[in-house]
Amino acid sequence: MSVTKEKKAELIAAYKTTDKDNGGSAASQVAVLTERIRNLTEHMKNNHKDQHSKRGLLLMVNRRKKLLAYIKKNNVSEYEDLIKKLGLRK
């Protein structure tokens, strides 16, 4: 259900913006959140009455939405590349 350390490190390495980035950049945070959201969505398909997980899922989706808005405000081309790589929106 959760993202393993190896998978998280892999995502951060793929989406980091600088060499010193250890997962703090908005792009890498969005990538990790997207993976967590996908895992939790699968969980919710089988456990539709799990209200606690549903709340956590909504919080993650909103956090990702805010981070994407921040990226879009500062760098539109980076935003478009990121949503294309992650397969979000269209």
SETORKOL-57403 format. One record per residue: x, y, z of N, C-alpha, C in turn. Coordinates in Angstrom, 1 decimal. Layout:
! residues N
[[X; Y; Z]; [X; Y; Z]; [X; Y; Z]],
...
//
This chain:
! residues 90
[[0.8; -1.2; 0.0]; [0.0; 0.0; 0.0]; [0.9; 1.3; 0.0]],
[[1.9; 1.3; 0.8]; [2.8; 2.5; 0.8]; [3.9; 2.3; -0.2]],
[[4.5; 3.5; -0.4]; [5.7; 3.5; -1.4]; [6.9; 3.1; -0.6]],
[[7.7; 2.2; -1.2]; [8.9; 1.7; -0.5]; [10.0; 2.8; -0.6]],
[[11.0; 2.6; 0.3]; [12.1; 3.5; 0.3]; [12.8; 3.5; -1.1]],
[[12.9; 2.3; -1.7]; [13.6; 2.2; -3.0]; [12.9; 2.9; -4.1]],
[[11.5; 2.7; -4.1]; [10.7; 3.4; -5.1]; [10.7; 4.9; -4.9]],
[[10.7; 5.4; -3.7]; [10.7; 6.8; -3.4]; [12.0; 7.4; -3.9]],
[[13.1; 6.7; -3.6]; [14.4; 7.2; -4.0]; [14.5; 7.2; -5.5]],
[[13.9; 6.2; -6.2]; [13.9; 6.1; -7.6]; [13.2; 7.3; -8.2]],
[[12.0; 7.6; -7.7]; [11.2; 8.8; -8.1]; [11.9; 10.1; -7.9]],
[[12.5; 10.3; -6.8]; [13.2; 11.5; -6.5]; [14.4; 11.7; -7.5]],
[[15.1; 10.6; -7.7]; [16.2; 10.7; -8.7]; [15.7; 11.0; -10.1]],
[[14.6; 10.5; -10.5]; [14.0; 10.8; -11.8]; [13.5; 12.2; -12.0]],
[[13.0; 12.8; -10.9]; [12.3; 14.1; -11.0]; [13.0; 15.2; -10.3]],
[[14.2; 15.0; -9.8]; [14.9; 16.1; -9.1]; [15.3; 17.2; -10.1]],
[[15.4; 18.4; -9.5]; [15.6; 19.6; -10.4]; [17.1; 20.0; -10.4]],
[[17.8; 19.7; -9.3]; [19.3; 20.0; -9.2]; [20.0; 18.7; -8.7]],
[[21.3; 18.8; -8.7]; [22.1; 17.6; -8.2]; [21.9; 17.5; -6.7]],
[[21.7; 18.6; -6.0]; [21.6; 18.5; -4.5]; [20.2; 18.2; -4.0]],
[[19.3; 18.1; -4.9]; [17.9; 17.8; -4.6]; [17.7; 16.4; -3.9]],
[[17.2; 16.4; -2.7]; [17.0; 15.2; -2.0]; [15.5; 14.9; -1.8]],
[[14.7; 15.5; -2.7]; [13.2; 15.2; -2.6]; [12.5; 16.4; -2.1]],
[[13.1; 17.6; -2.0]; [12.5; 18.7; -1.5]; [11.8; 19.6; -2.6]],
[[12.2; 19.4; -3.8]; [11.7; 20.2; -4.9]; [10.2; 19.8; -5.1]],
[[9.5; 20.8; -5.6]; [8.1; 20.6; -5.8]; [7.8; 19.4; -6.8]],
[[8.6; 19.3; -7.9]; [8.5; 18.3; -8.9]; [8.6; 16.9; -8.3]],
[[9.7; 16.7; -7.5]; [9.9; 15.4; -6.9]; [8.8; 15.1; -5.8]],
[[8.3; 16.1; -5.1]; [7.2; 15.9; -4.2]; [5.9; 15.5; -4.9]],
[[5.7; 16.1; -6.1]; [4.5; 15.7; -6.9]; [4.6; 14.3; -7.4]],
[[5.8; 13.9; -7.8]; [6.0; 12.5; -8.3]; [5.8; 11.5; -7.2]],
[[6.3; 11.7; -6.0]; [6.1; 10.8; -4.9]; [4.6; 10.8; -4.5]],
[[4.0; 11.9; -4.4]; [2.5; 12.0; -4.1]; [1.7; 11.3; -5.1]],
[[2.0; 11.4; -6.4]; [1.3; 10.7; -7.4]; [1.4; 9.2; -7.3]],
[[2.5; 8.7; -6.9]; [2.7; 7.3; -6.7]; [1.8; 6.8; -5.5]],
[[1.9; 7.6; -4.4]; [1.1; 7.3; -3.2]; [-0.4; 7.3; -3.5]],
[[-0.8; 8.3; -4.3]; [-2.2; 8.4; -4.7]; [-2.7; 7.2; -5.5]],
[[-1.8; 6.8; -6.5]; [-2.2; 5.6; -7.3]; [-2.3; 4.4; -6.4]],
[[-1.4; 4.2; -5.5]; [-1.5; 3.0; -4.6]; [-2.8; 3.1; -3.7]],
[[-3.1; 4.2; -3.2]; [-4.2; 4.4; -2.3]; [-5.5; 4.3; -3.1]],
[[-5.5; 4.7; -4.4]; [-6.7; 4.5; -5.2]; [-7.0; 3.1; -5.4]],
[[-6.0; 2.3; -5.7]; [-6.2; 0.8; -5.8]; [-6.8; 0.2; -4.5]],
[[-6.2; 0.7; -3.4]; [-6.8; 0.2; -2.1]; [-8.2; 0.6; -1.9]],
[[-8.6; 1.8; -2.3]; [-10.0; 2.3; -2.2]; [-10.9; 1.5; -3.1]],
[[-10.5; 1.0; -4.2]; [-11.3; 0.2; -5.1]; [-11.8; -1.1; -4.4]],
[[-11.0; -1.7; -3.5]; [-11.3; -2.9; -2.8]; [-12.0; -2.6; -1.5]],
[[-11.7; -1.4; -0.9]; [-12.1; -1.1; 0.5]; [-12.8; 0.2; 0.4]],
[[-14.0; 0.3; -0.2]; [-14.7; 1.5; -0.4]; [-15.3; 2.2; 0.8]],
[[-15.4; 1.4; 1.9]; [-15.9; 1.9; 3.1]; [-14.8; 2.5; 4.1]],
[[-13.6; 2.4; 3.7]; [-12.4; 2.9; 4.5]; [-12.4; 4.4; 4.5]],
[[-13.1; 5.0; 5.4]; [-13.2; 6.5; 5.4]; [-11.9; 7.2; 5.8]],
[[-11.1; 6.5; 6.7]; [-9.9; 7.2; 7.1]; [-8.9; 7.3; 5.9]],
[[-8.8; 6.2; 5.2]; [-7.9; 6.2; 4.0]; [-8.5; 7.2; 2.9]],
[[-9.8; 7.3; 2.8]; [-10.4; 8.2; 1.9]; [-10.0; 9.6; 2.2]],
[[-10.0; 10.0; 3.5]; [-9.6; 11.3; 3.9]; [-8.2; 11.6; 3.6]],
[[-7.3; 10.6; 3.8]; [-5.9; 10.7; 3.5]; [-5.7; 10.9; 2.0]],
[[-6.4; 10.2; 1.2]; [-6.3; 10.3; -0.2]; [-6.7; 11.7; -0.7]],
[[-7.8; 12.2; -0.1]; [-8.2; 13.6; -0.5]; [-7.2; 14.6; -0.1]],
[[-6.6; 14.5; 1.1]; [-5.5; 15.4; 1.5]; [-4.3; 15.4; 0.6]],
[[-4.0; 14.1; 0.1]; [-2.8; 14.0; -0.8]; [-3.1; 14.7; -2.1]],
[[-4.4; 14.4; -2.6]; [-4.7; 15.0; -3.9]; [-4.7; 16.5; -3.8]],
[[-5.2; 17.1; -2.7]; [-5.2; 18.6; -2.6]; [-3.8; 19.1; -2.4]],
[[-2.9; 18.4; -1.7]; [-1.5; 18.8; -1.6]; [-0.8; 18.8; -3.0]],
[[-1.1; 17.8; -3.8]; [-0.5; 17.7; -5.1]; [-1.0; 18.8; -6.0]],
[[-2.3; 19.1; -5.8]; [-2.9; 20.2; -6.6]; [-2.3; 21.5; -6.3]],
[[-2.0; 21.8; -5.0]; [-1.3; 23.0; -4.6]; [0.1; 23.1; -5.2]],
[[0.8; 22.0; -5.1]; [2.2; 22.0; -5.6]; [2.2; 22.2; -7.1]],
[[1.3; 21.6; -7.8]; [1.2; 21.8; -9.3]; [0.9; 23.2; -9.6]],
[[0.0; 23.8; -8.8]; [-0.3; 25.2; -9.1]; [0.9; 26.1; -8.9]],
[[1.7; 25.8; -7.9]; [2.9; 26.5; -7.6]; [3.9; 26.4; -8.8]],
[[4.1; 25.2; -9.3]; [5.0; 24.9; -10.4]; [4.5; 25.7; -11.6]],
[[3.2; 25.6; -11.9]; [2.6; 26.3; -13.0]; [2.8; 27.8; -13.0]],
[[2.7; 28.4; -11.7]; [2.8; 29.8; -11.6]; [4.3; 30.2; -11.8]],
[[5.2; 29.4; -11.5]; [6.6; 29.8; -11.6]; [7.3; 29.4; -12.9]],
[[6.9; 28.3; -13.5]; [7.5; 27.8; -14.7]; [6.5; 26.9; -15.5]],
[[5.9; 27.5; -16.5]; [4.8; 26.8; -17.2]; [5.4; 25.6; -18.0]],
[[6.5; 25.7; -18.6]; [7.1; 24.6; -19.4]; [7.5; 23.4; -18.5]],
[[8.0; 23.7; -17.3]; [8.3; 22.6; -16.4]; [7.0; 21.9; -15.9]],
[[6.0; 22.7; -15.7]; [4.6; 22.1; -15.4]; [4.1; 21.2; -16.4]],
[[4.2; 21.7; -17.7]; [3.7; 20.9; -18.8]; [4.5; 19.6; -19.0]],
[[5.8; 19.7; -18.8]; [6.6; 18.5; -18.9]; [6.3; 17.5; -17.8]],
[[6.1; 18.0; -16.6]; [5.8; 17.2; -15.4]; [4.5; 16.4; -15.6]],
[[3.4; 17.1; -16.0]; [2.2; 16.4; -16.1]; [2.2; 15.4; -17.2]],
[[3.0; 15.7; -18.2]; [3.1; 14.7; -19.3]; [3.8; 13.5; -18.9]],
[[4.9; 13.7; -18.1]; [5.7; 12.5; -17.6]; [4.9; 11.7; -16.7]],
[[4.1; 12.3; -15.8]; [3.4; 11.6; -14.8]; [2.0; 11.1; -15.3]],
[[1.6; 11.5; -16.5]; [0.4; 11.0; -17.1]; [-0.8; 11.6; -16.4]],
[[-0.7; 12.9; -16.0]; [-1.8; 13.6; -15.4]; [-2.5; 14.5; -16.4]],
[[-3.8; 14.7; -16.2]; [-4.6; 15.6; -17.1]; [-4.4; 15.4; -18.6]],
[[-5.3; 14.7; -19.2]; [-5.4; 14.5; -20.6]; [-4.2; 13.6; -21.0]],
//
